[in-house]
Amino acid sequence: MVTTIMIFSLKILLLLWAVNFAPPFLAYLLREKWNAPLDGGRIFLDGKPLLGSHKTIRGVCAAAFMGMSAGLILEFPLWLGLSAGLLSMAGDLLSSFLKRRMGMVSGSVFAGLDQIFEGAFPFIVIAPYFDLPWGEVSILLALFCLGAYVGAWFLKEFLLGKPYEAYPRSVNAWVRLRELRSCQITSNPLHHFINFEDSIYYHIIMKTAFKLLGIYDKGQKNALQIQQREVTFTFPDLPPSFDNYTILFFSDLHLDGLKGLTEKLVTILKEVKADLCILGGDFRMETHGPFAPALSHLSRVIPEIRAQDGILSVLGNHDCVEIVAPLEKYGIEFLVNDAKPIERNGDRLWVVGVDDPHYYKCHNLAQAFEDVPPGEFNIFVAHSNEVYQEAAEYAPQLYLCGHTHAGQIQFPHVGPLFTHSRAPRKFCEGKWRYGDMEGYTSCGVGVSGVPVRFASTGEVLIVRLKKSPNPGAHDAAPPV
């Protein structure tokens, strides 16, 4: 009996919370579309707005539709769900009217007043239909107000507010949810539960399979065989002062994921000199949890980088945006949808970098290229190859990226088992071209998921830029 009452009470609360959630959720999805204010911008007798710009026809319709839909799902009559939705909005509008009379601006928060009428008005039809005693109504109303307040607070403070003052991204609720999952929730066992792919699929299922096959140790040894490689690109429009310019490029470090990897990378870097260093992102092994271990490894690597024009970097899908500030203290300059000019003897080229386009999907090429003058030589950098078509619209001469690890696990004559990229496989490793845009996808330094490699090799790359003597000439490569 008690269980039945609890389930019934929860169903009523779910109906009311769903109606409460519908208007802000639709506002997020549609943004400025169909957001005509319900009061038409009218001013009341006191000279203040009648309701305010946040109360829209769209919001009322969303609440009514959600009331009907949620009511049917929860096995309430259609008319009851619709009535609950409309009455809830009537209460919300009354709260807004009173807040305007109190001089509060539209969208401001008033705990209690924001929830009380919105929760109480639906009981005008709910209480008589189910013959609810007013004592039970009072308890349900209190629970609704508490849940609605917590939801509004979470939306405002966590999903629609900057987590800290120097936050470099545009605030986006979906991105903030991903950041909470991957960066803010770090305690065991919760972050393992919500990151199934890393915690269960890779660390238990895949790792166990390789061990049972007797090839796990071999795969780890393969992963430590990092190679230094050099690739040359020739361009007829390369500024003369940048002829023979060298870029040290390496991506997907994941240094905290494989013992001995940091030492191997340091050994290689001690022998390398370049004009500029660019890092392609993914400093942490996991896609969730703390990044302090990765920072510890990077503190040993960064001092070994010798590049007279500095170190630039973009963020990858494993990276928390909070990693930017501590790495900037080591002298790394991050390009988060930004561009930086490199000058030499009166000539100039640009390095344009975007935020992670794979998981966080925070890349904004329009913003990144806005300071780059048309026709000037530029190199585009993204963690992943997945925005090659969008990048080509801005006509960069060269696109540098990583993310794929060259598949990490390849089959002879077949290629990678997975590339973890939405781009075609011909863009997953080494040199490629799309139209007039040259490209290179790094195999990465480290490993992701399971710390093994088969038929692929990690790399540290030296990109050498050469000026072509023939106008219109590029490196020989099949057009795409």
C-alpha positions in Angstrom: 0.0 0.0 0.0 2.8 2.4 1.0 4.7 1.6 -2.2 1.6 2.3 -4.3 1.1 5.7 -2.7 4.7 6.6 -3.2 4.6 5.6 -6.9 1.4 7.6 -7.4 3.0 10.7 -5.7 6.1 10.4 -7.7 4.1 10.3 -10.9 2.4 13.5 -10.0 5.7 15.1 -9.2 7.2 13.9 -12.5 4.3 15.4 -14.4 4.8 18.8 -12.7 8.6 18.8 -13.1 8.3 17.8 -16.7 6.0 20.8 -17.4 8.5 23.0 -15.4 11.4 21.8 -17.5 9.8 22.1 -20.9 10.0 25.9 -21.5 13.7 26.4 -20.7 14.6 23.2 -22.6 12.8 24.4 -25.7 14.3 27.8 -25.3 17.8 26.2 -25.3 17.0 24.2 -28.4 15.4 27.0 -30.4 17.3 29.9 -28.9 15.9 33.1 -30.6 13.4 31.2 -32.8 9.7 31.7 -32.1 10.4 33.6 -28.8 7.8 36.3 -29.1 7.0 37.6 -25.6 3.6 36.6 -24.4 2.8 40.2 -23.3 3.8 41.7 -26.6 6.2 44.0 -24.8 3.3 45.8 -23.1 3.9 48.1 -20.1 1.6 47.9 -17.1 0.0 50.9 -15.3 3.0 51.2 -13.0 5.3 51.8 -16.0 6.9 48.4 -15.6 6.7 45.4 -18.1 3.6 43.3 -17.8 5.3 40.0 -17.7 8.8 40.4 -19.3 10.6 39.0 -22.3 11.3 35.6 -20.7 7.6 34.7 -20.8 6.9 33.6 -24.4 4.1 32.0 -26.4 6.6 29.3 -27.2 7.0 28.5 -23.5 3.3 28.2 -22.8 2.9 25.9 -25.8 5.9 23.8 -24.7 4.3 23.4 -21.2 0.9 22.4 -22.6 2.4 19.9 -25.0 4.6 18.4 -22.2 1.7 18.2 -19.9 -0.3 16.2 -22.4 2.7 13.9 -23.4 3.9 13.3 -19.9 0.4 12.8 -18.6 -0.2 10.1 -21.2 3.1 8.4 -20.4 2.3 8.4 -16.7 -1.2 7.1 -17.5 -3.2 10.2 -16.6 -6.1 11.4 -18.7 -5.2 13.6 -21.6 -7.3 16.5 -20.4 -5.7 16.3 -16.9 -2.2 16.5 -18.3 -3.1 19.5 -20.6 -4.9 21.2 -17.7 -1.9 20.7 -15.4 0.4 22.2 -18.1 -1.7 25.3 -18.7 -2.5 25.9 -15.0 1.2 25.5 -14.1 2.0 28.2 -16.7 -0.8 30.4 -15.3 0.9 30.2 -11.9 4.3 30.9 -13.5 2.9 34.0 -15.3 1.4 35.2 -12.0 4.9 34.9 -10.4 6.4 36.9 -13.2 3.7 39.6 -12.9 4.4 40.0 -9.2 8.2 40.0 -9.7 7.8 42.8 -12.3 5.8 44.8 -9.7 8.6 44.3 -7.3 11.1 45.8 -9.8 12.9 42.5 -10.6 14.1 42.1 -14.1 12.9 39.4 -16.4 14.9 36.2 -15.8 15.9 37.0 -12.2 15.5 34.4 -9.5 13.3 34.6 -6.5 13.3 31.3 -4.5 9.9 30.3 -3.5 7.9 32.8 -5.5 9.3 31.3 -8.7 7.9 27.9 -7.8 4.9 28.2 -5.4 2.1 29.3 -7.9 3.5 27.2 -10.7 3.2 24.1 -8.5 0.0 25.0 -6.7 -2.3 25.9 -9.6 -2.3 22.4 -11.2 -3.7 21.0 -8.0 -6.9 22.9 -8.8 -7.7 19.9 -11.1 -5.4 17.2 -9.7 -6.6 17.3 -6.1 -10.4 16.9 -6.8 -9.8 14.3 -9.6 -7.8 12.0 -7.3 -9.6 13.1 -4.1 -6.3 14.2 -2.5 -6.4 15.5 1.1 -4.9 19.0 1.5 -2.2 17.6 3.8 -0.9 15.4 1.0 -1.2 18.3 -1.5 0.9 20.4 0.8 3.7 17.8 1.0 3.6 17.3 -2.8 3.8 21.1 -3.3 6.7 21.4 -1.0 8.6 18.6 -2.8 7.8 20.1 -6.2 9.1 23.5 -5.1 12.3 22.0 -3.8 12.9 20.0 -6.9 12.1 22.9 -9.2 14.4 25.2 -7.3 17.3 22.7 -7.4 16.7 22.2 -11.1 16.7 26.0 -11.8 19.8 26.5 -9.7 21.6 23.7 -11.5 20.6 25.1 -14.9 21.7 28.6 -14.0 24.9 27.9 -12.1 26.2 24.8 -13.8 24.8 24.6 -17.3 24.3 28.3 -18.3 27.0 30.0 -16.2 30.8 30.2 -16.7 32.5 27.8 -14.3 35.3 30.3 -13.8 36.1 33.8 -15.0 38.7 32.9 -17.6 36.6 30.1 -19.2 37.6 30.3 -22.9 34.5 28.6 -24.4 31.1 30.0 -25.2 28.7 28.7 -22.5 26.7 25.8 -23.8 24.5 23.5 -21.7 25.4 20.4 -23.7 29.1 21.2 -23.5 28.8 21.9 -19.7 27.1 18.5 -19.2 30.0 16.8 -21.0 32.5 18.8 -18.9 30.7 17.7 -15.7 30.8 14.1 -16.8 34.5 14.1 -17.9 36.1 16.7 -15.7 34.1 17.7 -12.6 32.9 14.3 -11.6 36.1 12.6 -10.5 35.3 10.5 -7.4 35.0 6.7 -7.5 32.9 4.9 -8.4 30.5 7.4 -10.1 32.8 8.5 -12.9 33.6 4.9 -13.9 29.9 4.1 -14.0 29.1 7.0 -16.4 32.1 6.4 -18.6 31.4 2.9 -19.6 33.6 2.8 -22.7 36.8 3.7 -20.9 36.2 1.9 -17.6 34.4 -1.3 -18.8 35.0 -1.8 -22.5 38.7 -0.9 -22.7 40.0 -1.6 -19.2 38.2 -4.8 -18.6 36.9 -6.4 -21.8 39.6 -5.4 -24.3 42.5 -5.7 -22.0 41.4 -9.1 -20.8 41.0 -10.3 -24.4 44.6 -9.2 -25.3 46.0 -10.9 -22.2 44.1 -14.2 -22.9 45.5 -14.1 -26.5 49.0 -13.7 -25.0 49.8 -10.5 -27.0 49.2 -7.8 -24.4 52.9 -7.4 -23.4 53.9 -7.4 -27.1 51.4 -4.6 -27.8 52.8 -2.5 -24.9 56.3 -2.9 -26.3 55.1 -1.8 -29.7 53.5 1.3 -28.2 56.9 2.4 -26.8 58.6 2.3 -30.2 58.0 6.0 -31.0 59.7 7.2 -34.2 60.9 10.6 -35.2 59.7 11.4 -38.7 60.0 14.3 -41.1 57.6 15.4 -43.9 58.1 18.2 -46.4 55.3 20.3 -47.9 56.0 22.8 -50.7 53.8 25.8 -51.4 54.2 28.4 -54.2 52.6 31.1 -51.9 54.8 30.4 -48.9 56.3 33.7 -47.7 60.0 33.7 -48.7 61.3 34.2 -45.1 59.6 30.9 -44.1 61.3 28.8 -46.8 62.7 25.7 -44.9 60.7 26.6 -41.8 60.3 23.7 -39.4 57.4 22.8 -37.1 57.7 20.2 -34.4 54.2 18.6 -34.3 53.1 15.9 -32.0 49.6 14.9 -30.7 47.8 12.5 -28.5 50.5 12.3 -25.8 48.4 10.3 -23.2 51.7 10.2 -21.2 50.0 8.9 -18.0 48.7 5.8 -19.7 51.9 3.8 -20.4 54.9 3.5 -18.2 58.2 4.5 -20.0 56.4 6.6 -22.6 57.5 9.9 -21.1 61.2 8.8 -20.9 61.0 7.7 -24.6 59.6 11.1 -25.7 62.1 13.1 -23.7 64.9 11.2 -25.3 63.6 12.0 -28.8 63.0 15.7 -28.0 66.5 16.2 -26.7 67.8 15.7 -30.3 65.2 17.9 -32.0 65.3 21.6 -32.8 62.5 23.4 -34.7 61.3 26.9 -35.4 57.9 26.3 -33.9 56.2 23.6 -31.8 52.5 22.7 -32.2 50.8 20.3 -29.9 47.6 18.6 -31.1 45.9 17.9 -27.8 44.9 14.9 -25.7 47.3 15.2 -22.8 45.4 12.8 -20.5 45.0 9.1 -20.9 41.4 8.8 -19.8 38.4 10.8 -21.0 37.4 11.4 -17.4 38.8 11.8 -13.9 41.7 14.0 -12.7 44.4 15.4 -15.1 47.1 16.0 -12.4 49.0 12.8 -13.4 49.2 14.1 -17.0 50.4 17.5 -15.8 53.2 15.7 -13.9 54.4 14.0 -17.0 54.2 17.1 -19.1 56.3 19.0 -16.6 59.2 16.8 -17.6 58.5 17.0 -21.3 57.9 20.7 -22.0 61.4 21.8 -20.8 62.9 19.6 -23.5 61.0 21.3 -26.4 63.3 23.7 -28.3 61.4 26.0 -30.6 62.4 29.6 -31.0 58.9 30.8 -32.0 57.3 29.1 -29.0 54.8 26.3 -28.3 51.2 26.5 -29.5 48.5 23.9 -28.7 44.9 23.0 -29.3 42.6 21.0 -27.0 41.6 17.4 -27.6 38.6 15.3 -26.7 40.5 13.9 -23.6 41.3 17.4 -22.3 39.6 19.4 -19.6 39.5 23.1 -20.4 40.9 23.6 -16.8 44.2 22.2 -18.1 44.8 25.4 -20.1 45.8 27.7 -17.2 48.5 25.4 -15.6 50.0 24.6 -19.0 50.1 28.3 -19.9 52.4 28.7 -16.9 54.9 26.3 -18.7 54.9 28.7 -21.7 52.3 26.9 -23.9 49.9 29.2 -25.8 46.5 27.7 -26.5 44.5 28.5 -29.6 40.9 28.0 -28.5 39.1 29.1 -31.7 41.9 31.7 -32.2 44.8 32.5 -34.5 48.3 33.7 -34.0 50.6 35.4 -36.5 54.3 34.3 -36.8 56.5 37.0 -38.2 60.0 36.8 -39.7 61.9 39.4 -41.6 58.8 41.3 -42.5 56.9 38.2 -43.7 54.1 36.5 -41.9 52.2 33.3 -41.6 49.3 32.4 -39.3 48.6 29.4 -37.2 44.8 29.0 -36.7 43.6 26.6 -34.0 40.1 25.4 -33.0 38.6 23.8 -29.9 37.9 20.0 -29.9 35.6 19.1 -32.8 35.1 15.4 -31.8 33.6 15.1 -28.3 33.0 18.6 -27.0 32.3 19.9 -30.5 33.3 23.4 -29.5 35.1 24.2 -32.8 34.2 27.6 -34.3 36.1 28.2 -37.5 34.5 31.5 -38.2 35.7 32.9 -34.9 39.2 31.3 -35.4 39.7 32.8 -38.8 38.2 36.2 -38.2 41.5 37.9 -37.7 43.3 36.2 -40.6 43.5 38.6 -43.6 42.3 37.0 -46.8 45.1 35.5 -48.9 47.7 35.3 -46.2 49.4 31.9 -45.7 48.0 30.0 -42.8 48.2 26.6 -41.1 45.0 25.2 -39.6 45.3 23.0 -36.5 42.5 20.9 -35.0 42.7 17.8 -32.7 40.7 15.7 -35.2 40.5 15.4 -39.0 36.7 15.6 -38.9 36.3 19.2 -39.9 38.4 18.9 -43.1 35.5 20.0 -45.4 34.6 23.0 -43.2 38.3 24.0 -43.0 38.7 23.9 -46.7 36.1 26.6 -47.1 38.6 29.0 -45.4 41.4 27.9 -47.7 44.2 27.1 -45.3 47.4 25.9 -47.0 47.9 23.1 -44.5 45.8 21.2 -42.0 47.5 19.5 -39.1 45.6 17.1 -36.8 45.8 13.8 -34.8 43.2 11.9 -32.8 43.1 8.7 -34.8 46.4 7.1 -33.6 46.5 5.7 -37.1 43.8 3.3 -35.8 46.3 2.1 -33.1 45.4 -1.5 -33.9 45.7 -2.4 -37.6 45.3 -5.6 -39.6 47.9 -6.2 -42.4 46.4 -5.4 -45.8 43.1 -4.3 -44.1 44.1 -1.2 -42.1 42.7 0.1 -38.8 40.1 -1.8 -36.8 38.7 1.6 -35.7 39.7 5.2 -36.4 37.3 6.9 -34.0 36.8 9.6 -36.6 33.8 10.5 -38.8 36.3 11.4 -41.6 37.0 8.9 -44.4 39.8 6.4 -43.7 42.1 8.0 -46.3 42.4 10.9 -43.9 43.3 8.9 -40.8 47.1 8.6 -41.2 49.9 10.6 -42.8 49.8 12.9 -45.7 46.6 13.6 -47.6 45.0 16.4 -49.7 41.5 17.8 -50.0 41.1 20.1 -53.0 44.0 22.6 -52.7 44.4 22.0 -49.0 47.3 19.8 -47.9 46.9 17.7 -44.7 48.7 15.5 -42.3 47.1 13.3 -39.6 49.6 12.3 -36.9 49.8 8.8 -35.6 50.1 10.3 -32.1 52.7 9.8 -29.4 50.8 7.7 -27.0 47.9 5.3 -26.9 44.3 5.5 -25.9 41.9 3.0 -24.4 44.1 -0.1 -24.2 47.8 0.8 -24.0 48.9 -1.3 -27.0 49.7 -0.9 -30.6 49.7 -3.4 -33.5 50.9 -2.6 -37.0 51.0 1.1 -36.1 53.8 3.3 -34.6 53.7 6.4 -32.5 55.5 9.4 -33.9 57.1 12.8 -33.3 56.9 14.8 -36.5 59.0 17.5 -38.1 57.0 19.4 -40.7 59.3 21.3 -43.1 57.8 24.0 -45.2 59.4 24.7 -48.6 58.7 27.4 -51.2 57.9 25.9 -54.6 59.6 27.6 -57.5 56.6 26.7 -59.8 53.4 28.7 -59.3 50.5 26.3 -58.6 52.8 23.4 -57.8 52.1 21.2 -54.7 53.5 18.0 -53.4 52.4 15.1 -55.6 49.2 13.6 -54.1 46.0 12.4 -55.5 43.2 15.0 -55.5 40.2 14.1 -53.4 
